[in-house]
Amino acid sequence: MSEEISEEEGFANAFFYFIKALRILAADADTQCERMGNYNVAWELKDDVSAGAYLLGLPGGALTQEEKDGIAVMVAALNGLPASLLVAATTEAANKKAMNDPSWVSLRARASELLSLLAATTRRNDAFLDATRK
């Protein structure tokens, strides 16, 4: 028997994983590679953070327009990455090479700024998830 979750819980879970990916994007290349297991880091990280676009139309959330705009800008910036960076990479050296490309510098800064913008919502979301797990 499966239990259906509420719209609020669905949003909270999606937001949790978006913030987790955004925190990795904000980190330095070595940390990114380590946290992503040195496996297709550029492609996986772009994909994980870009999934945040899903939040924009998901019911149950309480994002402000400024927060929605910030997420949309982040996703658009990721879509501007050169395809040459999003190649299959299964070694530490190949992943670090891709993640040390200058294209990631502004994306890391943008991710940090977005985390700051989303800080209050993140705290509310964490509290909601903590309450639902009890």
MODELLER restraints for C-alpha pairs under 7 A, 6 or more apart:
rsr = mdl.restraints
at = mdl.atoms
rsr.add(forms.Gaussian(group=physical.xy_distance, feature=features.Distance(at['CA:7:A'], at['CA:59:A']), mean=5.91, stdev=0.5))
rsr.add(forms.Gaussian(group=physical.xy_distance, feature=features.Distance(at['CA:7:A'], at['CA:60:A']), mean=4.57, stdev=0.5))
rsr.add(forms.Gaussian(group=physical.xy_distance, feature=features.Distance(at['CA:8:A'], at['CA:60:A']), mean=4.09, stdev=0.5))
rsr.add(forms.Gaussian(group=physical.xy_distance, feature=features.Distance(at['CA:8:A'], at['CA:61:A']), mean=6.21, stdev=0.5))
rsr.add(forms.Gaussian(group=physical.xy_distance, feature=features.Distance(at['CA:11:A'], at['CA:58:A']), mean=6.50, stdev=0.5))
rsr.add(forms.Gaussian(group=physical.xy_distance, feature=features.Distance(at['CA:11:A'], at['CA:59:A']), mean=6.92, stdev=0.5))
rsr.add(forms.Gaussian(group=physical.xy_distance, feature=features.Distance(at['CA:11:A'], at['CA:60:A']), mean=5.63, stdev=0.5))
rsr.add(forms.Gaussian(group=physical.xy_distance, feature=features.Distance(at['CA:11:A'], at['CA:61:A']), mean=5.60, stdev=0.5))
rsr.add(forms.Gaussian(group=physical.xy_distance, feature=features.Distance(at['CA:12:A'], at['CA:125:A']), mean=5.85, stdev=0.5))
rsr.add(forms.Gaussian(group=physical.xy_distance, feature=features.Distance(at['CA:12:A'], at['CA:129:A']), mean=6.84, stdev=0.5))
rsr.add(forms.Gaussian(group=physical.xy_distance, feature=features.Distance(at['CA:15:A'], at['CA:55:A']), mean=6.98, stdev=0.5))
rsr.add(forms.Gaussian(group=physical.xy_distance, feature=features.Distance(at['CA:18:A'], at['CA:49:A']), mean=5.95, stdev=0.5))
rsr.add(forms.Gaussian(group=physical.xy_distance, feature=features.Distance(at['CA:18:A'], at['CA:52:A']), mean=5.62, stdev=0.5))
rsr.add(forms.Gaussian(group=physical.xy_distance, feature=features.Distance(at['CA:21:A'], at['CA:45:A']), mean=6.81, stdev=0.5))
rsr.add(forms.Gaussian(group=physical.xy_distance, feature=features.Distance(at['CA:21:A'], at['CA:48:A']), mean=5.97, stdev=0.5))
rsr.add(forms.Gaussian(group=physical.xy_distance, feature=features.Distance(at['CA:21:A'], at['CA:49:A']), mean=5.55, stdev=0.5))
rsr.add(forms.Gaussian(group=physical.xy_distance, feature=features.Distance(at['CA:22:A'], at['CA:49:A']), mean=5.96, stdev=0.5))
rsr.add(forms.Gaussian(group=physical.xy_distance, feature=features.Distance(at['CA:22:A'], at['CA:111:A']), mean=5.98, stdev=0.5))
rsr.add(forms.Gaussian(group=physical.xy_distance, feature=features.Distance(at['CA:24:A'], at['CA:32:A']), mean=5.58, stdev=0.5))
rsr.add(forms.Gaussian(group=physical.xy_distance, feature=features.Distance(at['CA:25:A'], at['CA:32:A']), mean=6.75, stdev=0.5))
rsr.add(forms.Gaussian(group=physical.xy_distance, feature=features.Distance(at['CA:25:A'], at['CA:45:A']), mean=6.88, stdev=0.5))
rsr.add(forms.Gaussian(group=physical.xy_distance, feature=features.Distance(at['CA:25:A'], at['CA:108:A']), mean=5.75, stdev=0.5))
rsr.add(forms.Gaussian(group=physical.xy_distance, feature=features.Distance(at['CA:25:A'], at['CA:111:A']), mean=6.32, stdev=0.5))
rsr.add(forms.Gaussian(group=physical.xy_distance, feature=features.Distance(at['CA:26:A'], at['CA:108:A']), mean=4.33, stdev=0.5))
rsr.add(forms.Gaussian(group=physical.xy_distance, feature=features.Distance(at['CA:26:A'], at['CA:109:A']), mean=6.57, stdev=0.5))
rsr.add(forms.Gaussian(group=physical.xy_distance, feature=features.Distance(at['CA:26:A'], at['CA:111:A']), mean=5.07, stdev=0.5))
rsr.add(forms.Gaussian(group=physical.xy_distance, feature=features.Distance(at['CA:26:A'], at['CA:112:A']), mean=5.30, stdev=0.5))
rsr.add(forms.Gaussian(group=physical.xy_distance, feature=features.Distance(at['CA:27:A'], at['CA:108:A']), mean=6.73, stdev=0.5))
rsr.add(forms.Gaussian(group=physical.xy_distance, feature=features.Distance(at['CA:29:A'], at['CA:96:A']), mean=6.32, stdev=0.5))
rsr.add(forms.Gaussian(group=physical.xy_distance, feature=features.Distance(at['CA:29:A'], at['CA:99:A']), mean=5.27, stdev=0.5))
rsr.add(forms.Gaussian(group=physical.xy_distance, feature=features.Distance(at['CA:29:A'], at['CA:100:A']), mean=5.88, stdev=0.5))
rsr.add(forms.Gaussian(group=physical.xy_distance, feature=features.Distance(at['CA:30:A'], at['CA:96:A']), mean=6.63, stdev=0.5))
rsr.add(forms.Gaussian(group=physical.xy_distance, feature=features.Distance(at['CA:33:A'], at['CA:41:A']), mean=6.09, stdev=0.5))
rsr.add(forms.Gaussian(group=physical.xy_distance, feature=features.Distance(at['CA:33:A'], at['CA:95:A']), mean=6.47, stdev=0.5))
rsr.add(forms.Gaussian(group=physical.xy_distance, feature=features.Distance(at['CA:33:A'], at['CA:96:A']), mean=6.56, stdev=0.5))
rsr.add(forms.Gaussian(group=physical.xy_distance, feature=features.Distance(at['CA:38:A'], at['CA:90:A']), mean=6.16, stdev=0.5))
rsr.add(forms.Gaussian(group=physical.xy_distance, feature=features.Distance(at['CA:38:A'], at['CA:91:A']), mean=6.10, stdev=0.5))
rsr.add(forms.Gaussian(group=physical.xy_distance, feature=features.Distance(at['CA:38:A'], at['CA:92:A']), mean=5.29, stdev=0.5))
rsr.add(forms.Gaussian(group=physical.xy_distance, feature=features.Distance(at['CA:38:A'], at['CA:95:A']), mean=6.00, stdev=0.5))
rsr.add(forms.Gaussian(group=physical.xy_distance, feature=features.Distance(at['CA:39:A'], at['CA:89:A']), mean=5.96, stdev=0.5))
rsr.add(forms.Gaussian(group=physical.xy_distance, feature=features.Distance(at['CA:39:A'], at['CA:90:A']), mean=4.70, stdev=0.5))
rsr.add(forms.Gaussian(group=physical.xy_distance, feature=features.Distance(at['CA:39:A'], at['CA:91:A']), mean=6.93, stdev=0.5))
rsr.add(forms.Gaussian(group=physical.xy_distance, feature=features.Distance(at['CA:40:A'], at['CA:88:A']), mean=5.34, stdev=0.5))
rsr.add(forms.Gaussian(group=physical.xy_distance, feature=features.Distance(at['CA:40:A'], at['CA:89:A']), mean=4.68, stdev=0.5))
rsr.add(forms.Gaussian(group=physical.xy_distance, feature=features.Distance(at['CA:40:A'], at['CA:90:A']), mean=6.02, stdev=0.5))
rsr.add(forms.Gaussian(group=physical.xy_distance, feature=features.Distance(at['CA:40:A'], at['CA:95:A']), mean=6.71, stdev=0.5))
rsr.add(forms.Gaussian(group=physical.xy_distance, feature=features.Distance(at['CA:41:A'], at['CA:95:A']), mean=6.07, stdev=0.5))
rsr.add(forms.Gaussian(group=physical.xy_distance, feature=features.Distance(at['CA:42:A'], at['CA:85:A']), mean=6.64, stdev=0.5))
rsr.add(forms.Gaussian(group=physical.xy_distance, feature=features.Distance(at['CA:42:A'], at['CA:86:A']), mean=5.52, stdev=0.5))
rsr.add(forms.Gaussian(group=physical.xy_distance, feature=features.Distance(at['CA:42:A'], at['CA:98:A']), mean=6.69, stdev=0.5))
rsr.add(forms.Gaussian(group=physical.xy_distance, feature=features.Distance(at['CA:42:A'], at['CA:99:A']), mean=6.42, stdev=0.5))
rsr.add(forms.Gaussian(group=physical.xy_distance, feature=features.Distance(at['CA:43:A'], at['CA:86:A']), mean=4.83, stdev=0.5))
rsr.add(forms.Gaussian(group=physical.xy_distance, feature=features.Distance(at['CA:46:A'], at['CA:78:A']), mean=6.21, stdev=0.5))
rsr.add(forms.Gaussian(group=physical.xy_distance, feature=features.Distance(at['CA:50:A'], at['CA:75:A']), mean=5.01, stdev=0.5))
rsr.add(forms.Gaussian(group=physical.xy_distance, feature=features.Distance(at['CA:52:A'], at['CA:71:A']), mean=6.72, stdev=0.5))
rsr.add(forms.Gaussian(group=physical.xy_distance, feature=features.Distance(at['CA:53:A'], at['CA:71:A']), mean=6.82, stdev=0.5))
rsr.add(forms.Gaussian(group=physical.xy_distance, feature=features.Distance(at['CA:53:A'], at['CA:72:A']), mean=6.41, stdev=0.5))
rsr.add(forms.Gaussian(group=physical.xy_distance, feature=features.Distance(at['CA:53:A'], at['CA:75:A']), mean=6.76, stdev=0.5))
rsr.add(forms.Gaussian(group=physical.xy_distance, feature=features.Distance(at['CA:56:A'], at['CA:68:A']), mean=6.11, stdev=0.5))
rsr.add(forms.Gaussian(group=physical.xy_distance, feature=features.Distance(at['CA:67:A'], at['CA:117:A']), mean=6.71, stdev=0.5))
rsr.add(forms.Gaussian(group=physical.xy_distance, feature=features.Distance(at['CA:67:A'], at['CA:118:A']), mean=6.53, stdev=0.5))
rsr.add(forms.Gaussian(group=physical.xy_distance, feature=features.Distance(at['CA:70:A'], at['CA:114:A']), mean=6.30, stdev=0.5))
rsr.add(forms.Gaussian(group=physical.xy_distance, feature=features.Distance(at['CA:81:A'], at['CA:103:A']), mean=6.86, stdev=0.5))
rsr.add(forms.Gaussian(group=physical.xy_distance, feature=features.Distance(at['CA:85:A'], at['CA:98:A']), mean=5.66, stdev=0.5))
rsr.add(forms.Gaussian(group=physical.xy_distance, feature=features.Distance(at['CA:89:A'], at['CA:95:A']), mean=5.66, stdev=0.5))
